[in-house]
């Protein structure tokens, strides 16, 4: 095979991968924004026609979303946005509590605060006037706050487990940052947790962290139910 043919094949493959990535990102955003509702059914052809692409990159994008738990394939009847299972989400939040409270206990046992805590101080222990207000940005920072607490323990297996849980609840967790009061509350609560860890007050840090996650879980359920109801009414 000539060098030109090899280059053309690679370019074609790269274009296909980029197209599948774009379709994946768009479908995921449609699910996150409730343009595709839990339980909605669709075919590969419908997505391909809507996005004006072939079925191949659509199928690649859908299989990726399936691996991440956002859609499921239906035998001989296309695809479906995976229905919300609040019990499953709440179980995952409970796993977060177990992992994160164990992490802060271990962090409080360190005589010298691990380096990642200094990064968290610069983000969360800031004057009220310097706090960010964009929900998308704060949502991403919140996710990293909790992941960094676990990563700072140095236990890579625990960090991997926590990251897997984080991936699975992201679709609902981000809703906690659609209301300004929740953004402000996140700064306040993260600050209290971080100070307790830095002062090596393990019991207080664990209690604050558990309450913080429980509050987030309750808010997310309430907001999700409301947004689903509103989205379904809009489709009628």
N, C-alpha and C positions, 0 to 999 in steps of 0.2 A: 504494500500500500504506500502510495506517495505521501510525502510530507504534507502537501496541500490538503489531501483527503483527510489525514489525521487531524490537521488543524480545524478543518470544517466540521468534522465529527465532534470534536471537543467544543467548538462554538455552539453547535446545535444542542449538545447535551447541556451546556451552561445555560442557554436560553430556556431550555425546557425546565431546568431546575429553578431558574429565576421566576418563570411563569407559575410553576407549582407553588413556590413560596408566596408569590403575590396573591394567588387564589386562596391559599391557606390562611394568610393574614386577613383577607377580606371576609372569609366565612367565619373566622374566629371572632372578628369584630362584630359581624352581624349577629352572632350568638350572644356576645357580651352586651350588645345594645338592644337585645330583644327584638331585632328585626326578623330573626329566626327564633321562634319560640320553642320551649321544651315540648317535645311530642310532635312537632311539625315534620311532615314527610316530604321528600323530594327525590328526584332522580338525578343521575349524573348528567343526563341530556339537558334537563332544565337548568342546571347550574352552568353547563357549557354554553347553552344558548344565551343565557342572561349575561355572561361575561365575555361572550363572543370568542371562545377558545375551543380547542378540541377536548375530547373526554379524557385523554391521557393525563394531562396535568391536574385535571379536576379529581380524577381517581387517586392520584398521588397525594393531593392535599387532603382528601377525605380519609384516606388510610392513616395519615399522620394525626388528624383530629380524632380518629377512632382510637389510636394508641394512647392519646392523652385523655380519653374518656368523655369527649364532647359530643360525639355522634356514634351511632351504631348502625350496622348494616342489617337490613331486613331481607330474609330469604325471598328471592324472586320479586321483591316489591320495593327496591331502592334503598334509601337511607332515611334515618330519622334523627333529629336532634334528641339527644338523650334526655328523658324526662328528669325533672328535679327530684332527688331523693333527699329530703331534708334530714331524715334519720342518718343517712350516710354522711352528709356534710357535718352534722353535729358530732358524729363519732370522730370525724377527722379533727374537728376543733378540740375534742377531748384528748386526742393523741398529741396535739400541739401543747396542751397544758402539761401533760406528763413530760414531754421532751424538754420544754422550755423551763419549767420549774426545776427539773433536774440540772439543767445547764446553769441557771443562775446560782443554784446551791454550790455547784462546783466552782463557779467563778468567784464566789465569796470566800472560798477556801484558799485562793491565791494570795500570797503575801503582797505581790506586786500586780496591779491590774494588767491584764493582757493588752497588748497594743491596740487591737480593734476597738476597745472601749474609748480610747482617745478620739478616734474618728467619730464615734457615736456622740461624744460630748460636743464636738464641733457642730453637729447637725441639730441635736435636740436640746441642748442646754444653751439656748440663745434667748435674748430679750424678746418679749412679745412682738415688738415692732419689726423684728427680723424674721419672724416665722413666715413660711411659705403658705400660700392660700390656694394654690392650684390643686384640685383634688387628684388628678392623674399623677402629678409629681409626688405629692405626699403619700399616695397609695404605694408607689414604687419604693419610696424611702422607708415607709412602714414595714413593707415586706423585708427589706434589707436589714432593718433594725432587729427584727426577730431572728432572721437567719444568722446575722453576725453574732448575736448572743450565743447561739448554739455553736457556730464555727469557732468562737473564741475559746471554747473549752479544749480545742485541739483533738476532739474525738471525731474523726472523719466519717465513721460509720453512722454516728448519731446525726451528723450534719447532712449526710445523704438521705437518711430517713426523713428528716425534717424538710428537706428540699422537695422530696417526693410529695409530702403532704401539702406543702405550699402550692405546688403546681396544680393539685387536684381541687383546691378550694379557691383558686384565684378568680374564677368566674363569678363567685358571689362575694368574696372578700372585698373586692374593689368597690362594691356598692356602699361600703361603710364610709366612703369619702366623697359621697355626693351631697352631703349636708355640711355647711360651714361649722356648725357647733361640734360635729364629730371630728373635724380636722383640729379644732382648738383643743378638744378633749384629748386627742392623741398626743399632742405636744406635752400637755400637762402630765398625762399618765406615763408617757415614756420618760419624762424628766424625773418623776418620782421613782420609777423602777431603776433607772440608771444611777441615781444618787444612792439608793439603798444598796445596789451592787458595789458601787465604788467605796461605800462606807462599810462593806462586808457585813451587812445586816441581812443574813440569809432568809430568816423567817419572814421578815417584812417584804423583802424583794419577791419571794415566792407568792405571798398573799396578794401583793399589788399586781403581779403579773397574771395570776389566776383570775382576779377580778376584771382586769383589763380585757383578757381574751373572752371571758364570759359575757361582758358587756357588748363587745364587738359581735359575738355570735348572736345575741338577742337582737341587736340592731339590724344586722344583715338579714336575718329571717324576716323581720318586719318590713324592711325596705323591699326585699325580693318579692314577697307576697303582694305588696302594693304595686310594684312595677309590672309584675306579671298580669295582675288584674287590669291595670291601665292599658297594657299592650294588647291584651285580648279584646278589650272593649274597642280599641282603635281599629281592630281588624273586622269588627262586625258591621 
